[in-house]
Amino acid sequence: MARPPTWDPKAHRRGPGRRPDASRRAALEAVSAVTGRDAYANLVLPGLLRERGLAGRDAALATELVYGALRGLGTYDAVLARCLDRAPDELDPVVRDVLRLGAHQLLSTRIPPHAAVATSVDLVRDVAGAGAARLVNAVLRRVAQRNLEGWVAELAPDPADDPVAHLAVRHAHPRWVAEVLLAALGDDLGALEAALRADNEPPEVTLAARPGRSTVSELLAAGAEPGRWSPLAARWPRGAPGGVEAVAQGRAGVQDEGSQLVALALAAAGVDGPDRRWLDLCAGPGGKAALLAGLAAPREASLLAVELHPHRARLVASALAGSPGPVTVVVADGTVPVWQPGSFDRVLVDAPCTGLGALRRRPESRWRRTPADVAALHPLQVALLGSALDATRPGGVVAYVTCSPHPEETRSVVDEALDCGPGIERLDARPLLPGVPHLGDGPDVQLWPHLHGTDAMYLAVLRTAARR
């Protein structure tokens, strides 16, 4: 079926009424780009805010509306379906998106109901006309008859009968994602609820001081606060950090603390023999490569950063510009190596994955991803890990990393590689993250938003004891 046309924000106004405020208009444009063009909110929204000159409270409102509406998409659509005489997907796309934004304001913010309804009506009248305004007014008034808890009680299965489905509706996740998280959390329903709730909390902005180019002290002097776990981390409490000199100059970067920790773990793992050649096998967009380059330099080690996609390779090169040690960026397929087997002492495989560990940052991903994506990615993840092990000399180490807690993207990939490769030792990764609590029974590490305040990064560390 052809995708419905996306609302054109440049189209003329179609009807009389109050001009919608700039924050809500920007939010509608961003949501429409995500739902209509498969854009990503974290890429679209910052440009819109700059273009419209929105800052401070106006930018904060637009951000809350966009991320909130996209996080709650499935639950809000279920509510809207009860208040409509048709499925939400049968509506004009822009009307549907206005309803989603209105439902979020009514059910999950402190915006007064009359204001949420009135501003939604003004917005849809401006872009879709008087008939759409009457529809939105009637539907949102029905939505407002219950709060979120009341709608969950109406729509979700009884928690006594199906607790996972109930939590999935309550915290706006597809059921299959909730089931995956439950399995990764050892079938602990309390931990599942905490994890689902944490996915709906906006993440902090965390900075990384790139070794040899910046320091945490410099970031703290610029107004940052200390990080929790990474010795390179600083938390930025004031929105976008583009005005921080070290960030503007590329000497520091915005990077989740979990991403910092896995790069530090690879650098800290013990190797037998020389330590001169490091490889980042899936380097885009370059944040981990920038840390590794700085950590390698004092050891007089070089870094080769490999990225399949040219546009991402350019991002890697930009992140590595000014690195203190020798670095090389190449565009290549990590599963088809252009190096001799056993060439490297340390290898990072930050494998392509579903991104289920970063749903705080990309709220739309929970509704886009399907179990079929996991099945499609698994062979690539196994192939990349196998290529990394082949590239590592005897006594060298490999860190396998994904931003997903799904067992098929984490433990299953490592288990398969170990079954195919005799002479590979699975190291206990927990001591490589000193001071970080709640790391479980090991030997691999799974970080969690609800436990660590990081993305749900997974880390396994392997040592090649003999050629395969």
N, C-alpha and C positions, 0 to 999 in steps of 0.2 A: 504494500500500500504506500502511495506517495505521501511524503511528509507534508502536513498543512503548511501554507505559507507563514513565515514568521512576521510578526508585527514590524513595520517599518517606522522607527522613531522619528524619521524626518517627514512623515506624511502630515498633511494639514489637519488642524482640529476639525472634528466632525460635528460638533454640537455646542450649544451655549452652556454656560455654567462657570463655576469658579475654576481658576487655573490650578491644576494640581501642584503640590509643592515639589521642589526639585529633588528632594531625597527619594520620594516615592516614585517619581518618574524615572530616576536613574535605577532604582531597584527593579522596576518593571522591565526596563530595557535589559538589565543584566540577567534577570530570570528568563526572559524570552530568548536571549542568546543561548542560555544553557539548555533550555527545554526544546528549542526549535532548531539550533545549529550544533548541538552537542559540544558547545564551548564549556570551558571550565570557569567557575565563578572566581577562583583566586587569580585567574589571568585576565578576565574581562573587567571585573569590578574596579581594580585600582586605576585603570586607564579612564574609565567613566568618571570616577571621582575627580581625577585631575582635569579632565575635559570640561566638567561642569563647575569646577571651582569649589567643590564641596569639601569642607574640612570641619574639624571639631565635632559638635553634636550632630550636624547635618550628615557628615560622613559616617558617624557612628550609627545613626538611624538607618541609613541606606544599607550599611553592612549587616546590621541585625536583621533587617527585613529579608535580604537576599539569602543569607546563610540559614536563617530560621525557616524560611519557606521551603528551601531545598532540603534541609534536614528532615523536615516533617512531611515531605511530599506525599508519601504513601498513606500516612494517617490522615492528613488533611483531605486527600482525595476521597478516602472512605467516608469522612464526615460530609463532604460536599455531595457525594453520591446519594446520601440519605436526604439531602435537602433539595435535590434537583429531580426533575422528571426524566432525566437522561444521564448517561455516564459522563463524567467530566471530560473524557477524551473526545466526546462528540461536540463539545462547545468550540466556538471560535478560539484559537489558541491564546489570543491576548486576553479574552474574557476569562478563560480558565486560569491564566496566570494572575490576573487581578484578584480572582477569588481565592487563590492560594495565599497571596500576600495578605488579603483581608482575614482569612481564617487564622493565619499565624498571629496577626495582631490581636484578634479576639481571644484566642485560646492560650497563647504563650507569652504575652507581653503585658505590661501594665498600662498600655494605651487604653483610655476609656472606650467602652463599646461604641458610644455614639460617634466618637472621633474616628474610630477604625472603619465604621460603616460609611460615614460621610466622606472621608478622604478617598475611600475605594470607589465610591460612586462618582466623585469628581474625576478621578483618574480614568475610569473606564469611559465616562462620557466624553472625555477629551480625545480618546483614541479610538473609540468604537461606536459612539453615538448614544442617543437617548434611549433606544430600545434595550441596549446592553446595560445601561445605567439602571433601568427599572429591574432587570433580571438580577443584577448584582445586589441591589438594595434588598430585594425580597429574599434572596438566598442567604446573605450574610445576617439578616435579621433572624432567620431560622437557626443558623449556626450559633448565634449569640444566646439562644435559649438554654444552652447547657455550657458548663465550663469543660475543660479538657478531661478532667476525671469523669465527668458525667458522660461524655462521648465515649471514652474508653470503656466504661461500664456497659454502654449500649452496644458497642461494636466488637469488642474483643471477646475471645472465648473466656469462660470462667477460669480463673487461675488454678482452681482445684482440679479442673479437668485437663487443661492444657497450659501449664505455666509458661512454657517457652513462647507459644503464640501470643499469650496475654502480654508478656513483657515486650515482645516484638512490636505489637500495636502501641503499647503505652510509650515506648521509647523510640518509635518511628524507625524501625529496621525491618528489612525483609526477613521473613521467618528463617530462610536458609542461612542467612548471615548469623542470626541469633543461635542457630543450631551449631554452626561452625565454632563460634566463640565459646559456647558451652562445652564442646568437646575439648577445645584447647585449654579450658579452665578446669578440667577434671570433673565435669558434670556438677559444678558448684553453682546452684541457682542464685545464691546471694552474690557471688563474684560476677555472674553474668549480668545481673541487674546493675551492679556498679560499673561494669565495663560499658554497657549500653548507655548508661547515664553520662559517663565520661565522654563518649563519642559525641555527645550533644553540647559539650562545654567548649566555648571558643578557646583555642590553644594560645598560650603565651607566645610572644615573639622572643625567640632566643637567638643570640648572636654567638658566633665562634671567632675567637681571636686566632688567626692563621699563624702557626709557629714561624718565627723568624721574620714576621712582617708586622705583627701587632701583639699586644698583650692584653690580658684581662684588665690590668690596672688602667690602661688607656681607655677601655670601654667603660669602666666604672667612673673614671673621671669625667666622661662625657654624659653621665647620668644613668647608666645602666645599674642593675643590681646583680649580686653574685648568682651564678648558676647553682643548681642543686648537686649535680653529680660529676659533670665533666670539668676538669681543671682548665679547659679552654672556653668555658661557657659564661655568658652574662645574659641576664634577662632584661629585655627592654620594655618598660611599662608604659610607654607614651605613644603607642601606635606605630606608624611607619618610621623606621630608623634611617631613612635616606639622608637625613641631615648629620648623622654621625660621620665624622671625617674619615675614620678608618673604613667604614662601610662604603662610603662614596668612592674611596680610592681603591677598593678591592682588597685591602689588607685584612679585613674582617668580612664575614658574610652572615646572612641570616641562615641558620641551620638548627634543626631540632636537636635537642641534647642526645636523643637516642642515636642519631646518625653520627654525632661526634664520638659517642662511646664505642661504637663498633669499629670505627677507624682507629681509635686509640688502642682497642683490644688487639687488633692485628699487629700494630707496631710494638705492643708489649709482649706478645707471645714469644717464647723462646725458640730459637733455631739452632740446629747443630751445624757449625761451620760458618762460612762467610755470610755477610749480610749487606750485599752491595747492589742487588737488582730487585726492584719492586715493580709489581704489575697491578694496575687497576683495570679489570677486564671489561667492566660495563660502566664507564666513567661518567657519562652524562647525568646531570648537568655540570658536575665538577666540584661540588662541595667537599665530598670525601677525598677526592684527588688533591684538592688544595691543602687539606690537613696532612695527608700522607706525604706530600712533597716537602712540607715544612718539617715533619718528623724524620724524614729520610736524610735531610741535608746534614745534620750534625754527625751522622754516621758515614758521611761521604757516599751515600747510596743514591742511585738514580731511580726515577719513576717513569715508567711507560704507561700512559693513559690511553685506553682503547675505547672507541665509541663507534657504533654501527652507523648512526645517522649523522650526516654532515652538519646539520644545523645544531645538533646537540654537541658535536665535537667543537664547534666554534664557541659554545658556552664554556666547555671545558678549558679551551685555550685561554679564554678571557679570565676564568677563575685562577688559572695557573700563571698568568702574566705577573712577573715580579717575584716568582718563587725563588727561594735562596739557593736551591740545588739544581742539578741537571734534570730537566723534564722533557718528555717528548709526547706529543699527541698524534695519534694516527686514527684514520677512519678505517675500520676493519670489522669483520665478523668474528666475535670471540670464539665461535665454534669452529672456525677455519683458521687456525693460527698461522701467523707469518713469522714465527720464531721456532727455534729448535726445542724439542722436548727437554725438560729439566733446566730451563734457562734462568729461572727466577728463584729468589730466596723467600719472598713474601708475595702472596697474591690475594687480592680482594675480588670477590664475586658478589656484587650488589645486583642480584638477578632481577630482571623484569618480573613483575608480579601483579596481582589484582589491586594492590594498594589498600586492602581491607584494614591495615594498621594505621591508616592516615585519614580516616573518615571525618575526623574533626576539621581537617583542612580542605578536603574535597567532599562536601556533604552529598553532592549529586552522585558520587560513585556508588553509594550503597544501592541506589535504584537502577543504575546502569549495569553493574556487574551481575553475572549469572554463574551458576555452577559450571556451565560450559566453558567460561573463561578460565576457570581453574584447570579443567581438563586440557584445554588447549595450551596453556602455559607450562604445564608440568614437564613435557618432553624437552622443551627449550631449557628449563632450569636444570634438568639432569645433564643435558649436553654441555651447558656452560660450566657446571661444576666439574664434570669429567675433563673438559678442556683445561680448566684451572689446575687440576691435579696433574695432568700431563705436563703442564708448563712449569711445575714446581720441582726443583731438584730434591734428591733424597735429603731428609733432614729439614727441609723448608716447610713453611706453614701456609695454609689456605684459610681464609675467613669467608664462609658462605653466609650471606646476609639477604634478608627480604623484609620489606615493610608490610608484612602480613603475618597473622598468627595461624593461618589455615594449615592444618597438619599436612595436606598434600603439597603445600608450597614450602614447607619447613622440614620437619623430621623425615617425612617420606622421601624427599629428594636426597637428603644426606644418607639415609639408610640404603637407598638404591645405589648410590655411588660407592658406599662401603662394600656392598654385596658384590659389586663388579670389580673392585680394586683391592686385592690382597696387599698387605703391607702398609695400610693407611691407618693411622692412630687418631682416634677421636679424643681430643683434649678436653679437659674441664675448663670451660670458658669463664666460669664465675670468678675465679681469682683475677682475671684480666679486667674486671670492672670493680676495683676496690672502692669500698664504701657504699656501694649500691645495694639496698636491701631487697628482700622478696624475690630472690632469683631462683627459687624452687630447688628441686633435687638435682639439677644438672643432667648430663654435662653441658648441654646447650643452654642458652639464655633466651628467655622471652620477656621483653619489656612490655609494659602496659600503661595506657593513659591513666587508668584509675589507681595504679600502684606507684608509678614513677613520674607521672606528668609528662611523659614522652609519647611519641608515636609507638605503636606496637611493633617494634623492631625485633627480629629474630636473628640470633647469631650462633653459628656452629664453627668451631676451629678444628682443623685437621692438620696432622703432620704426616708427610710422606716419608716413610721409613725405608722404602725400597721401590725400585722402578716397577711399574705395573706390567 
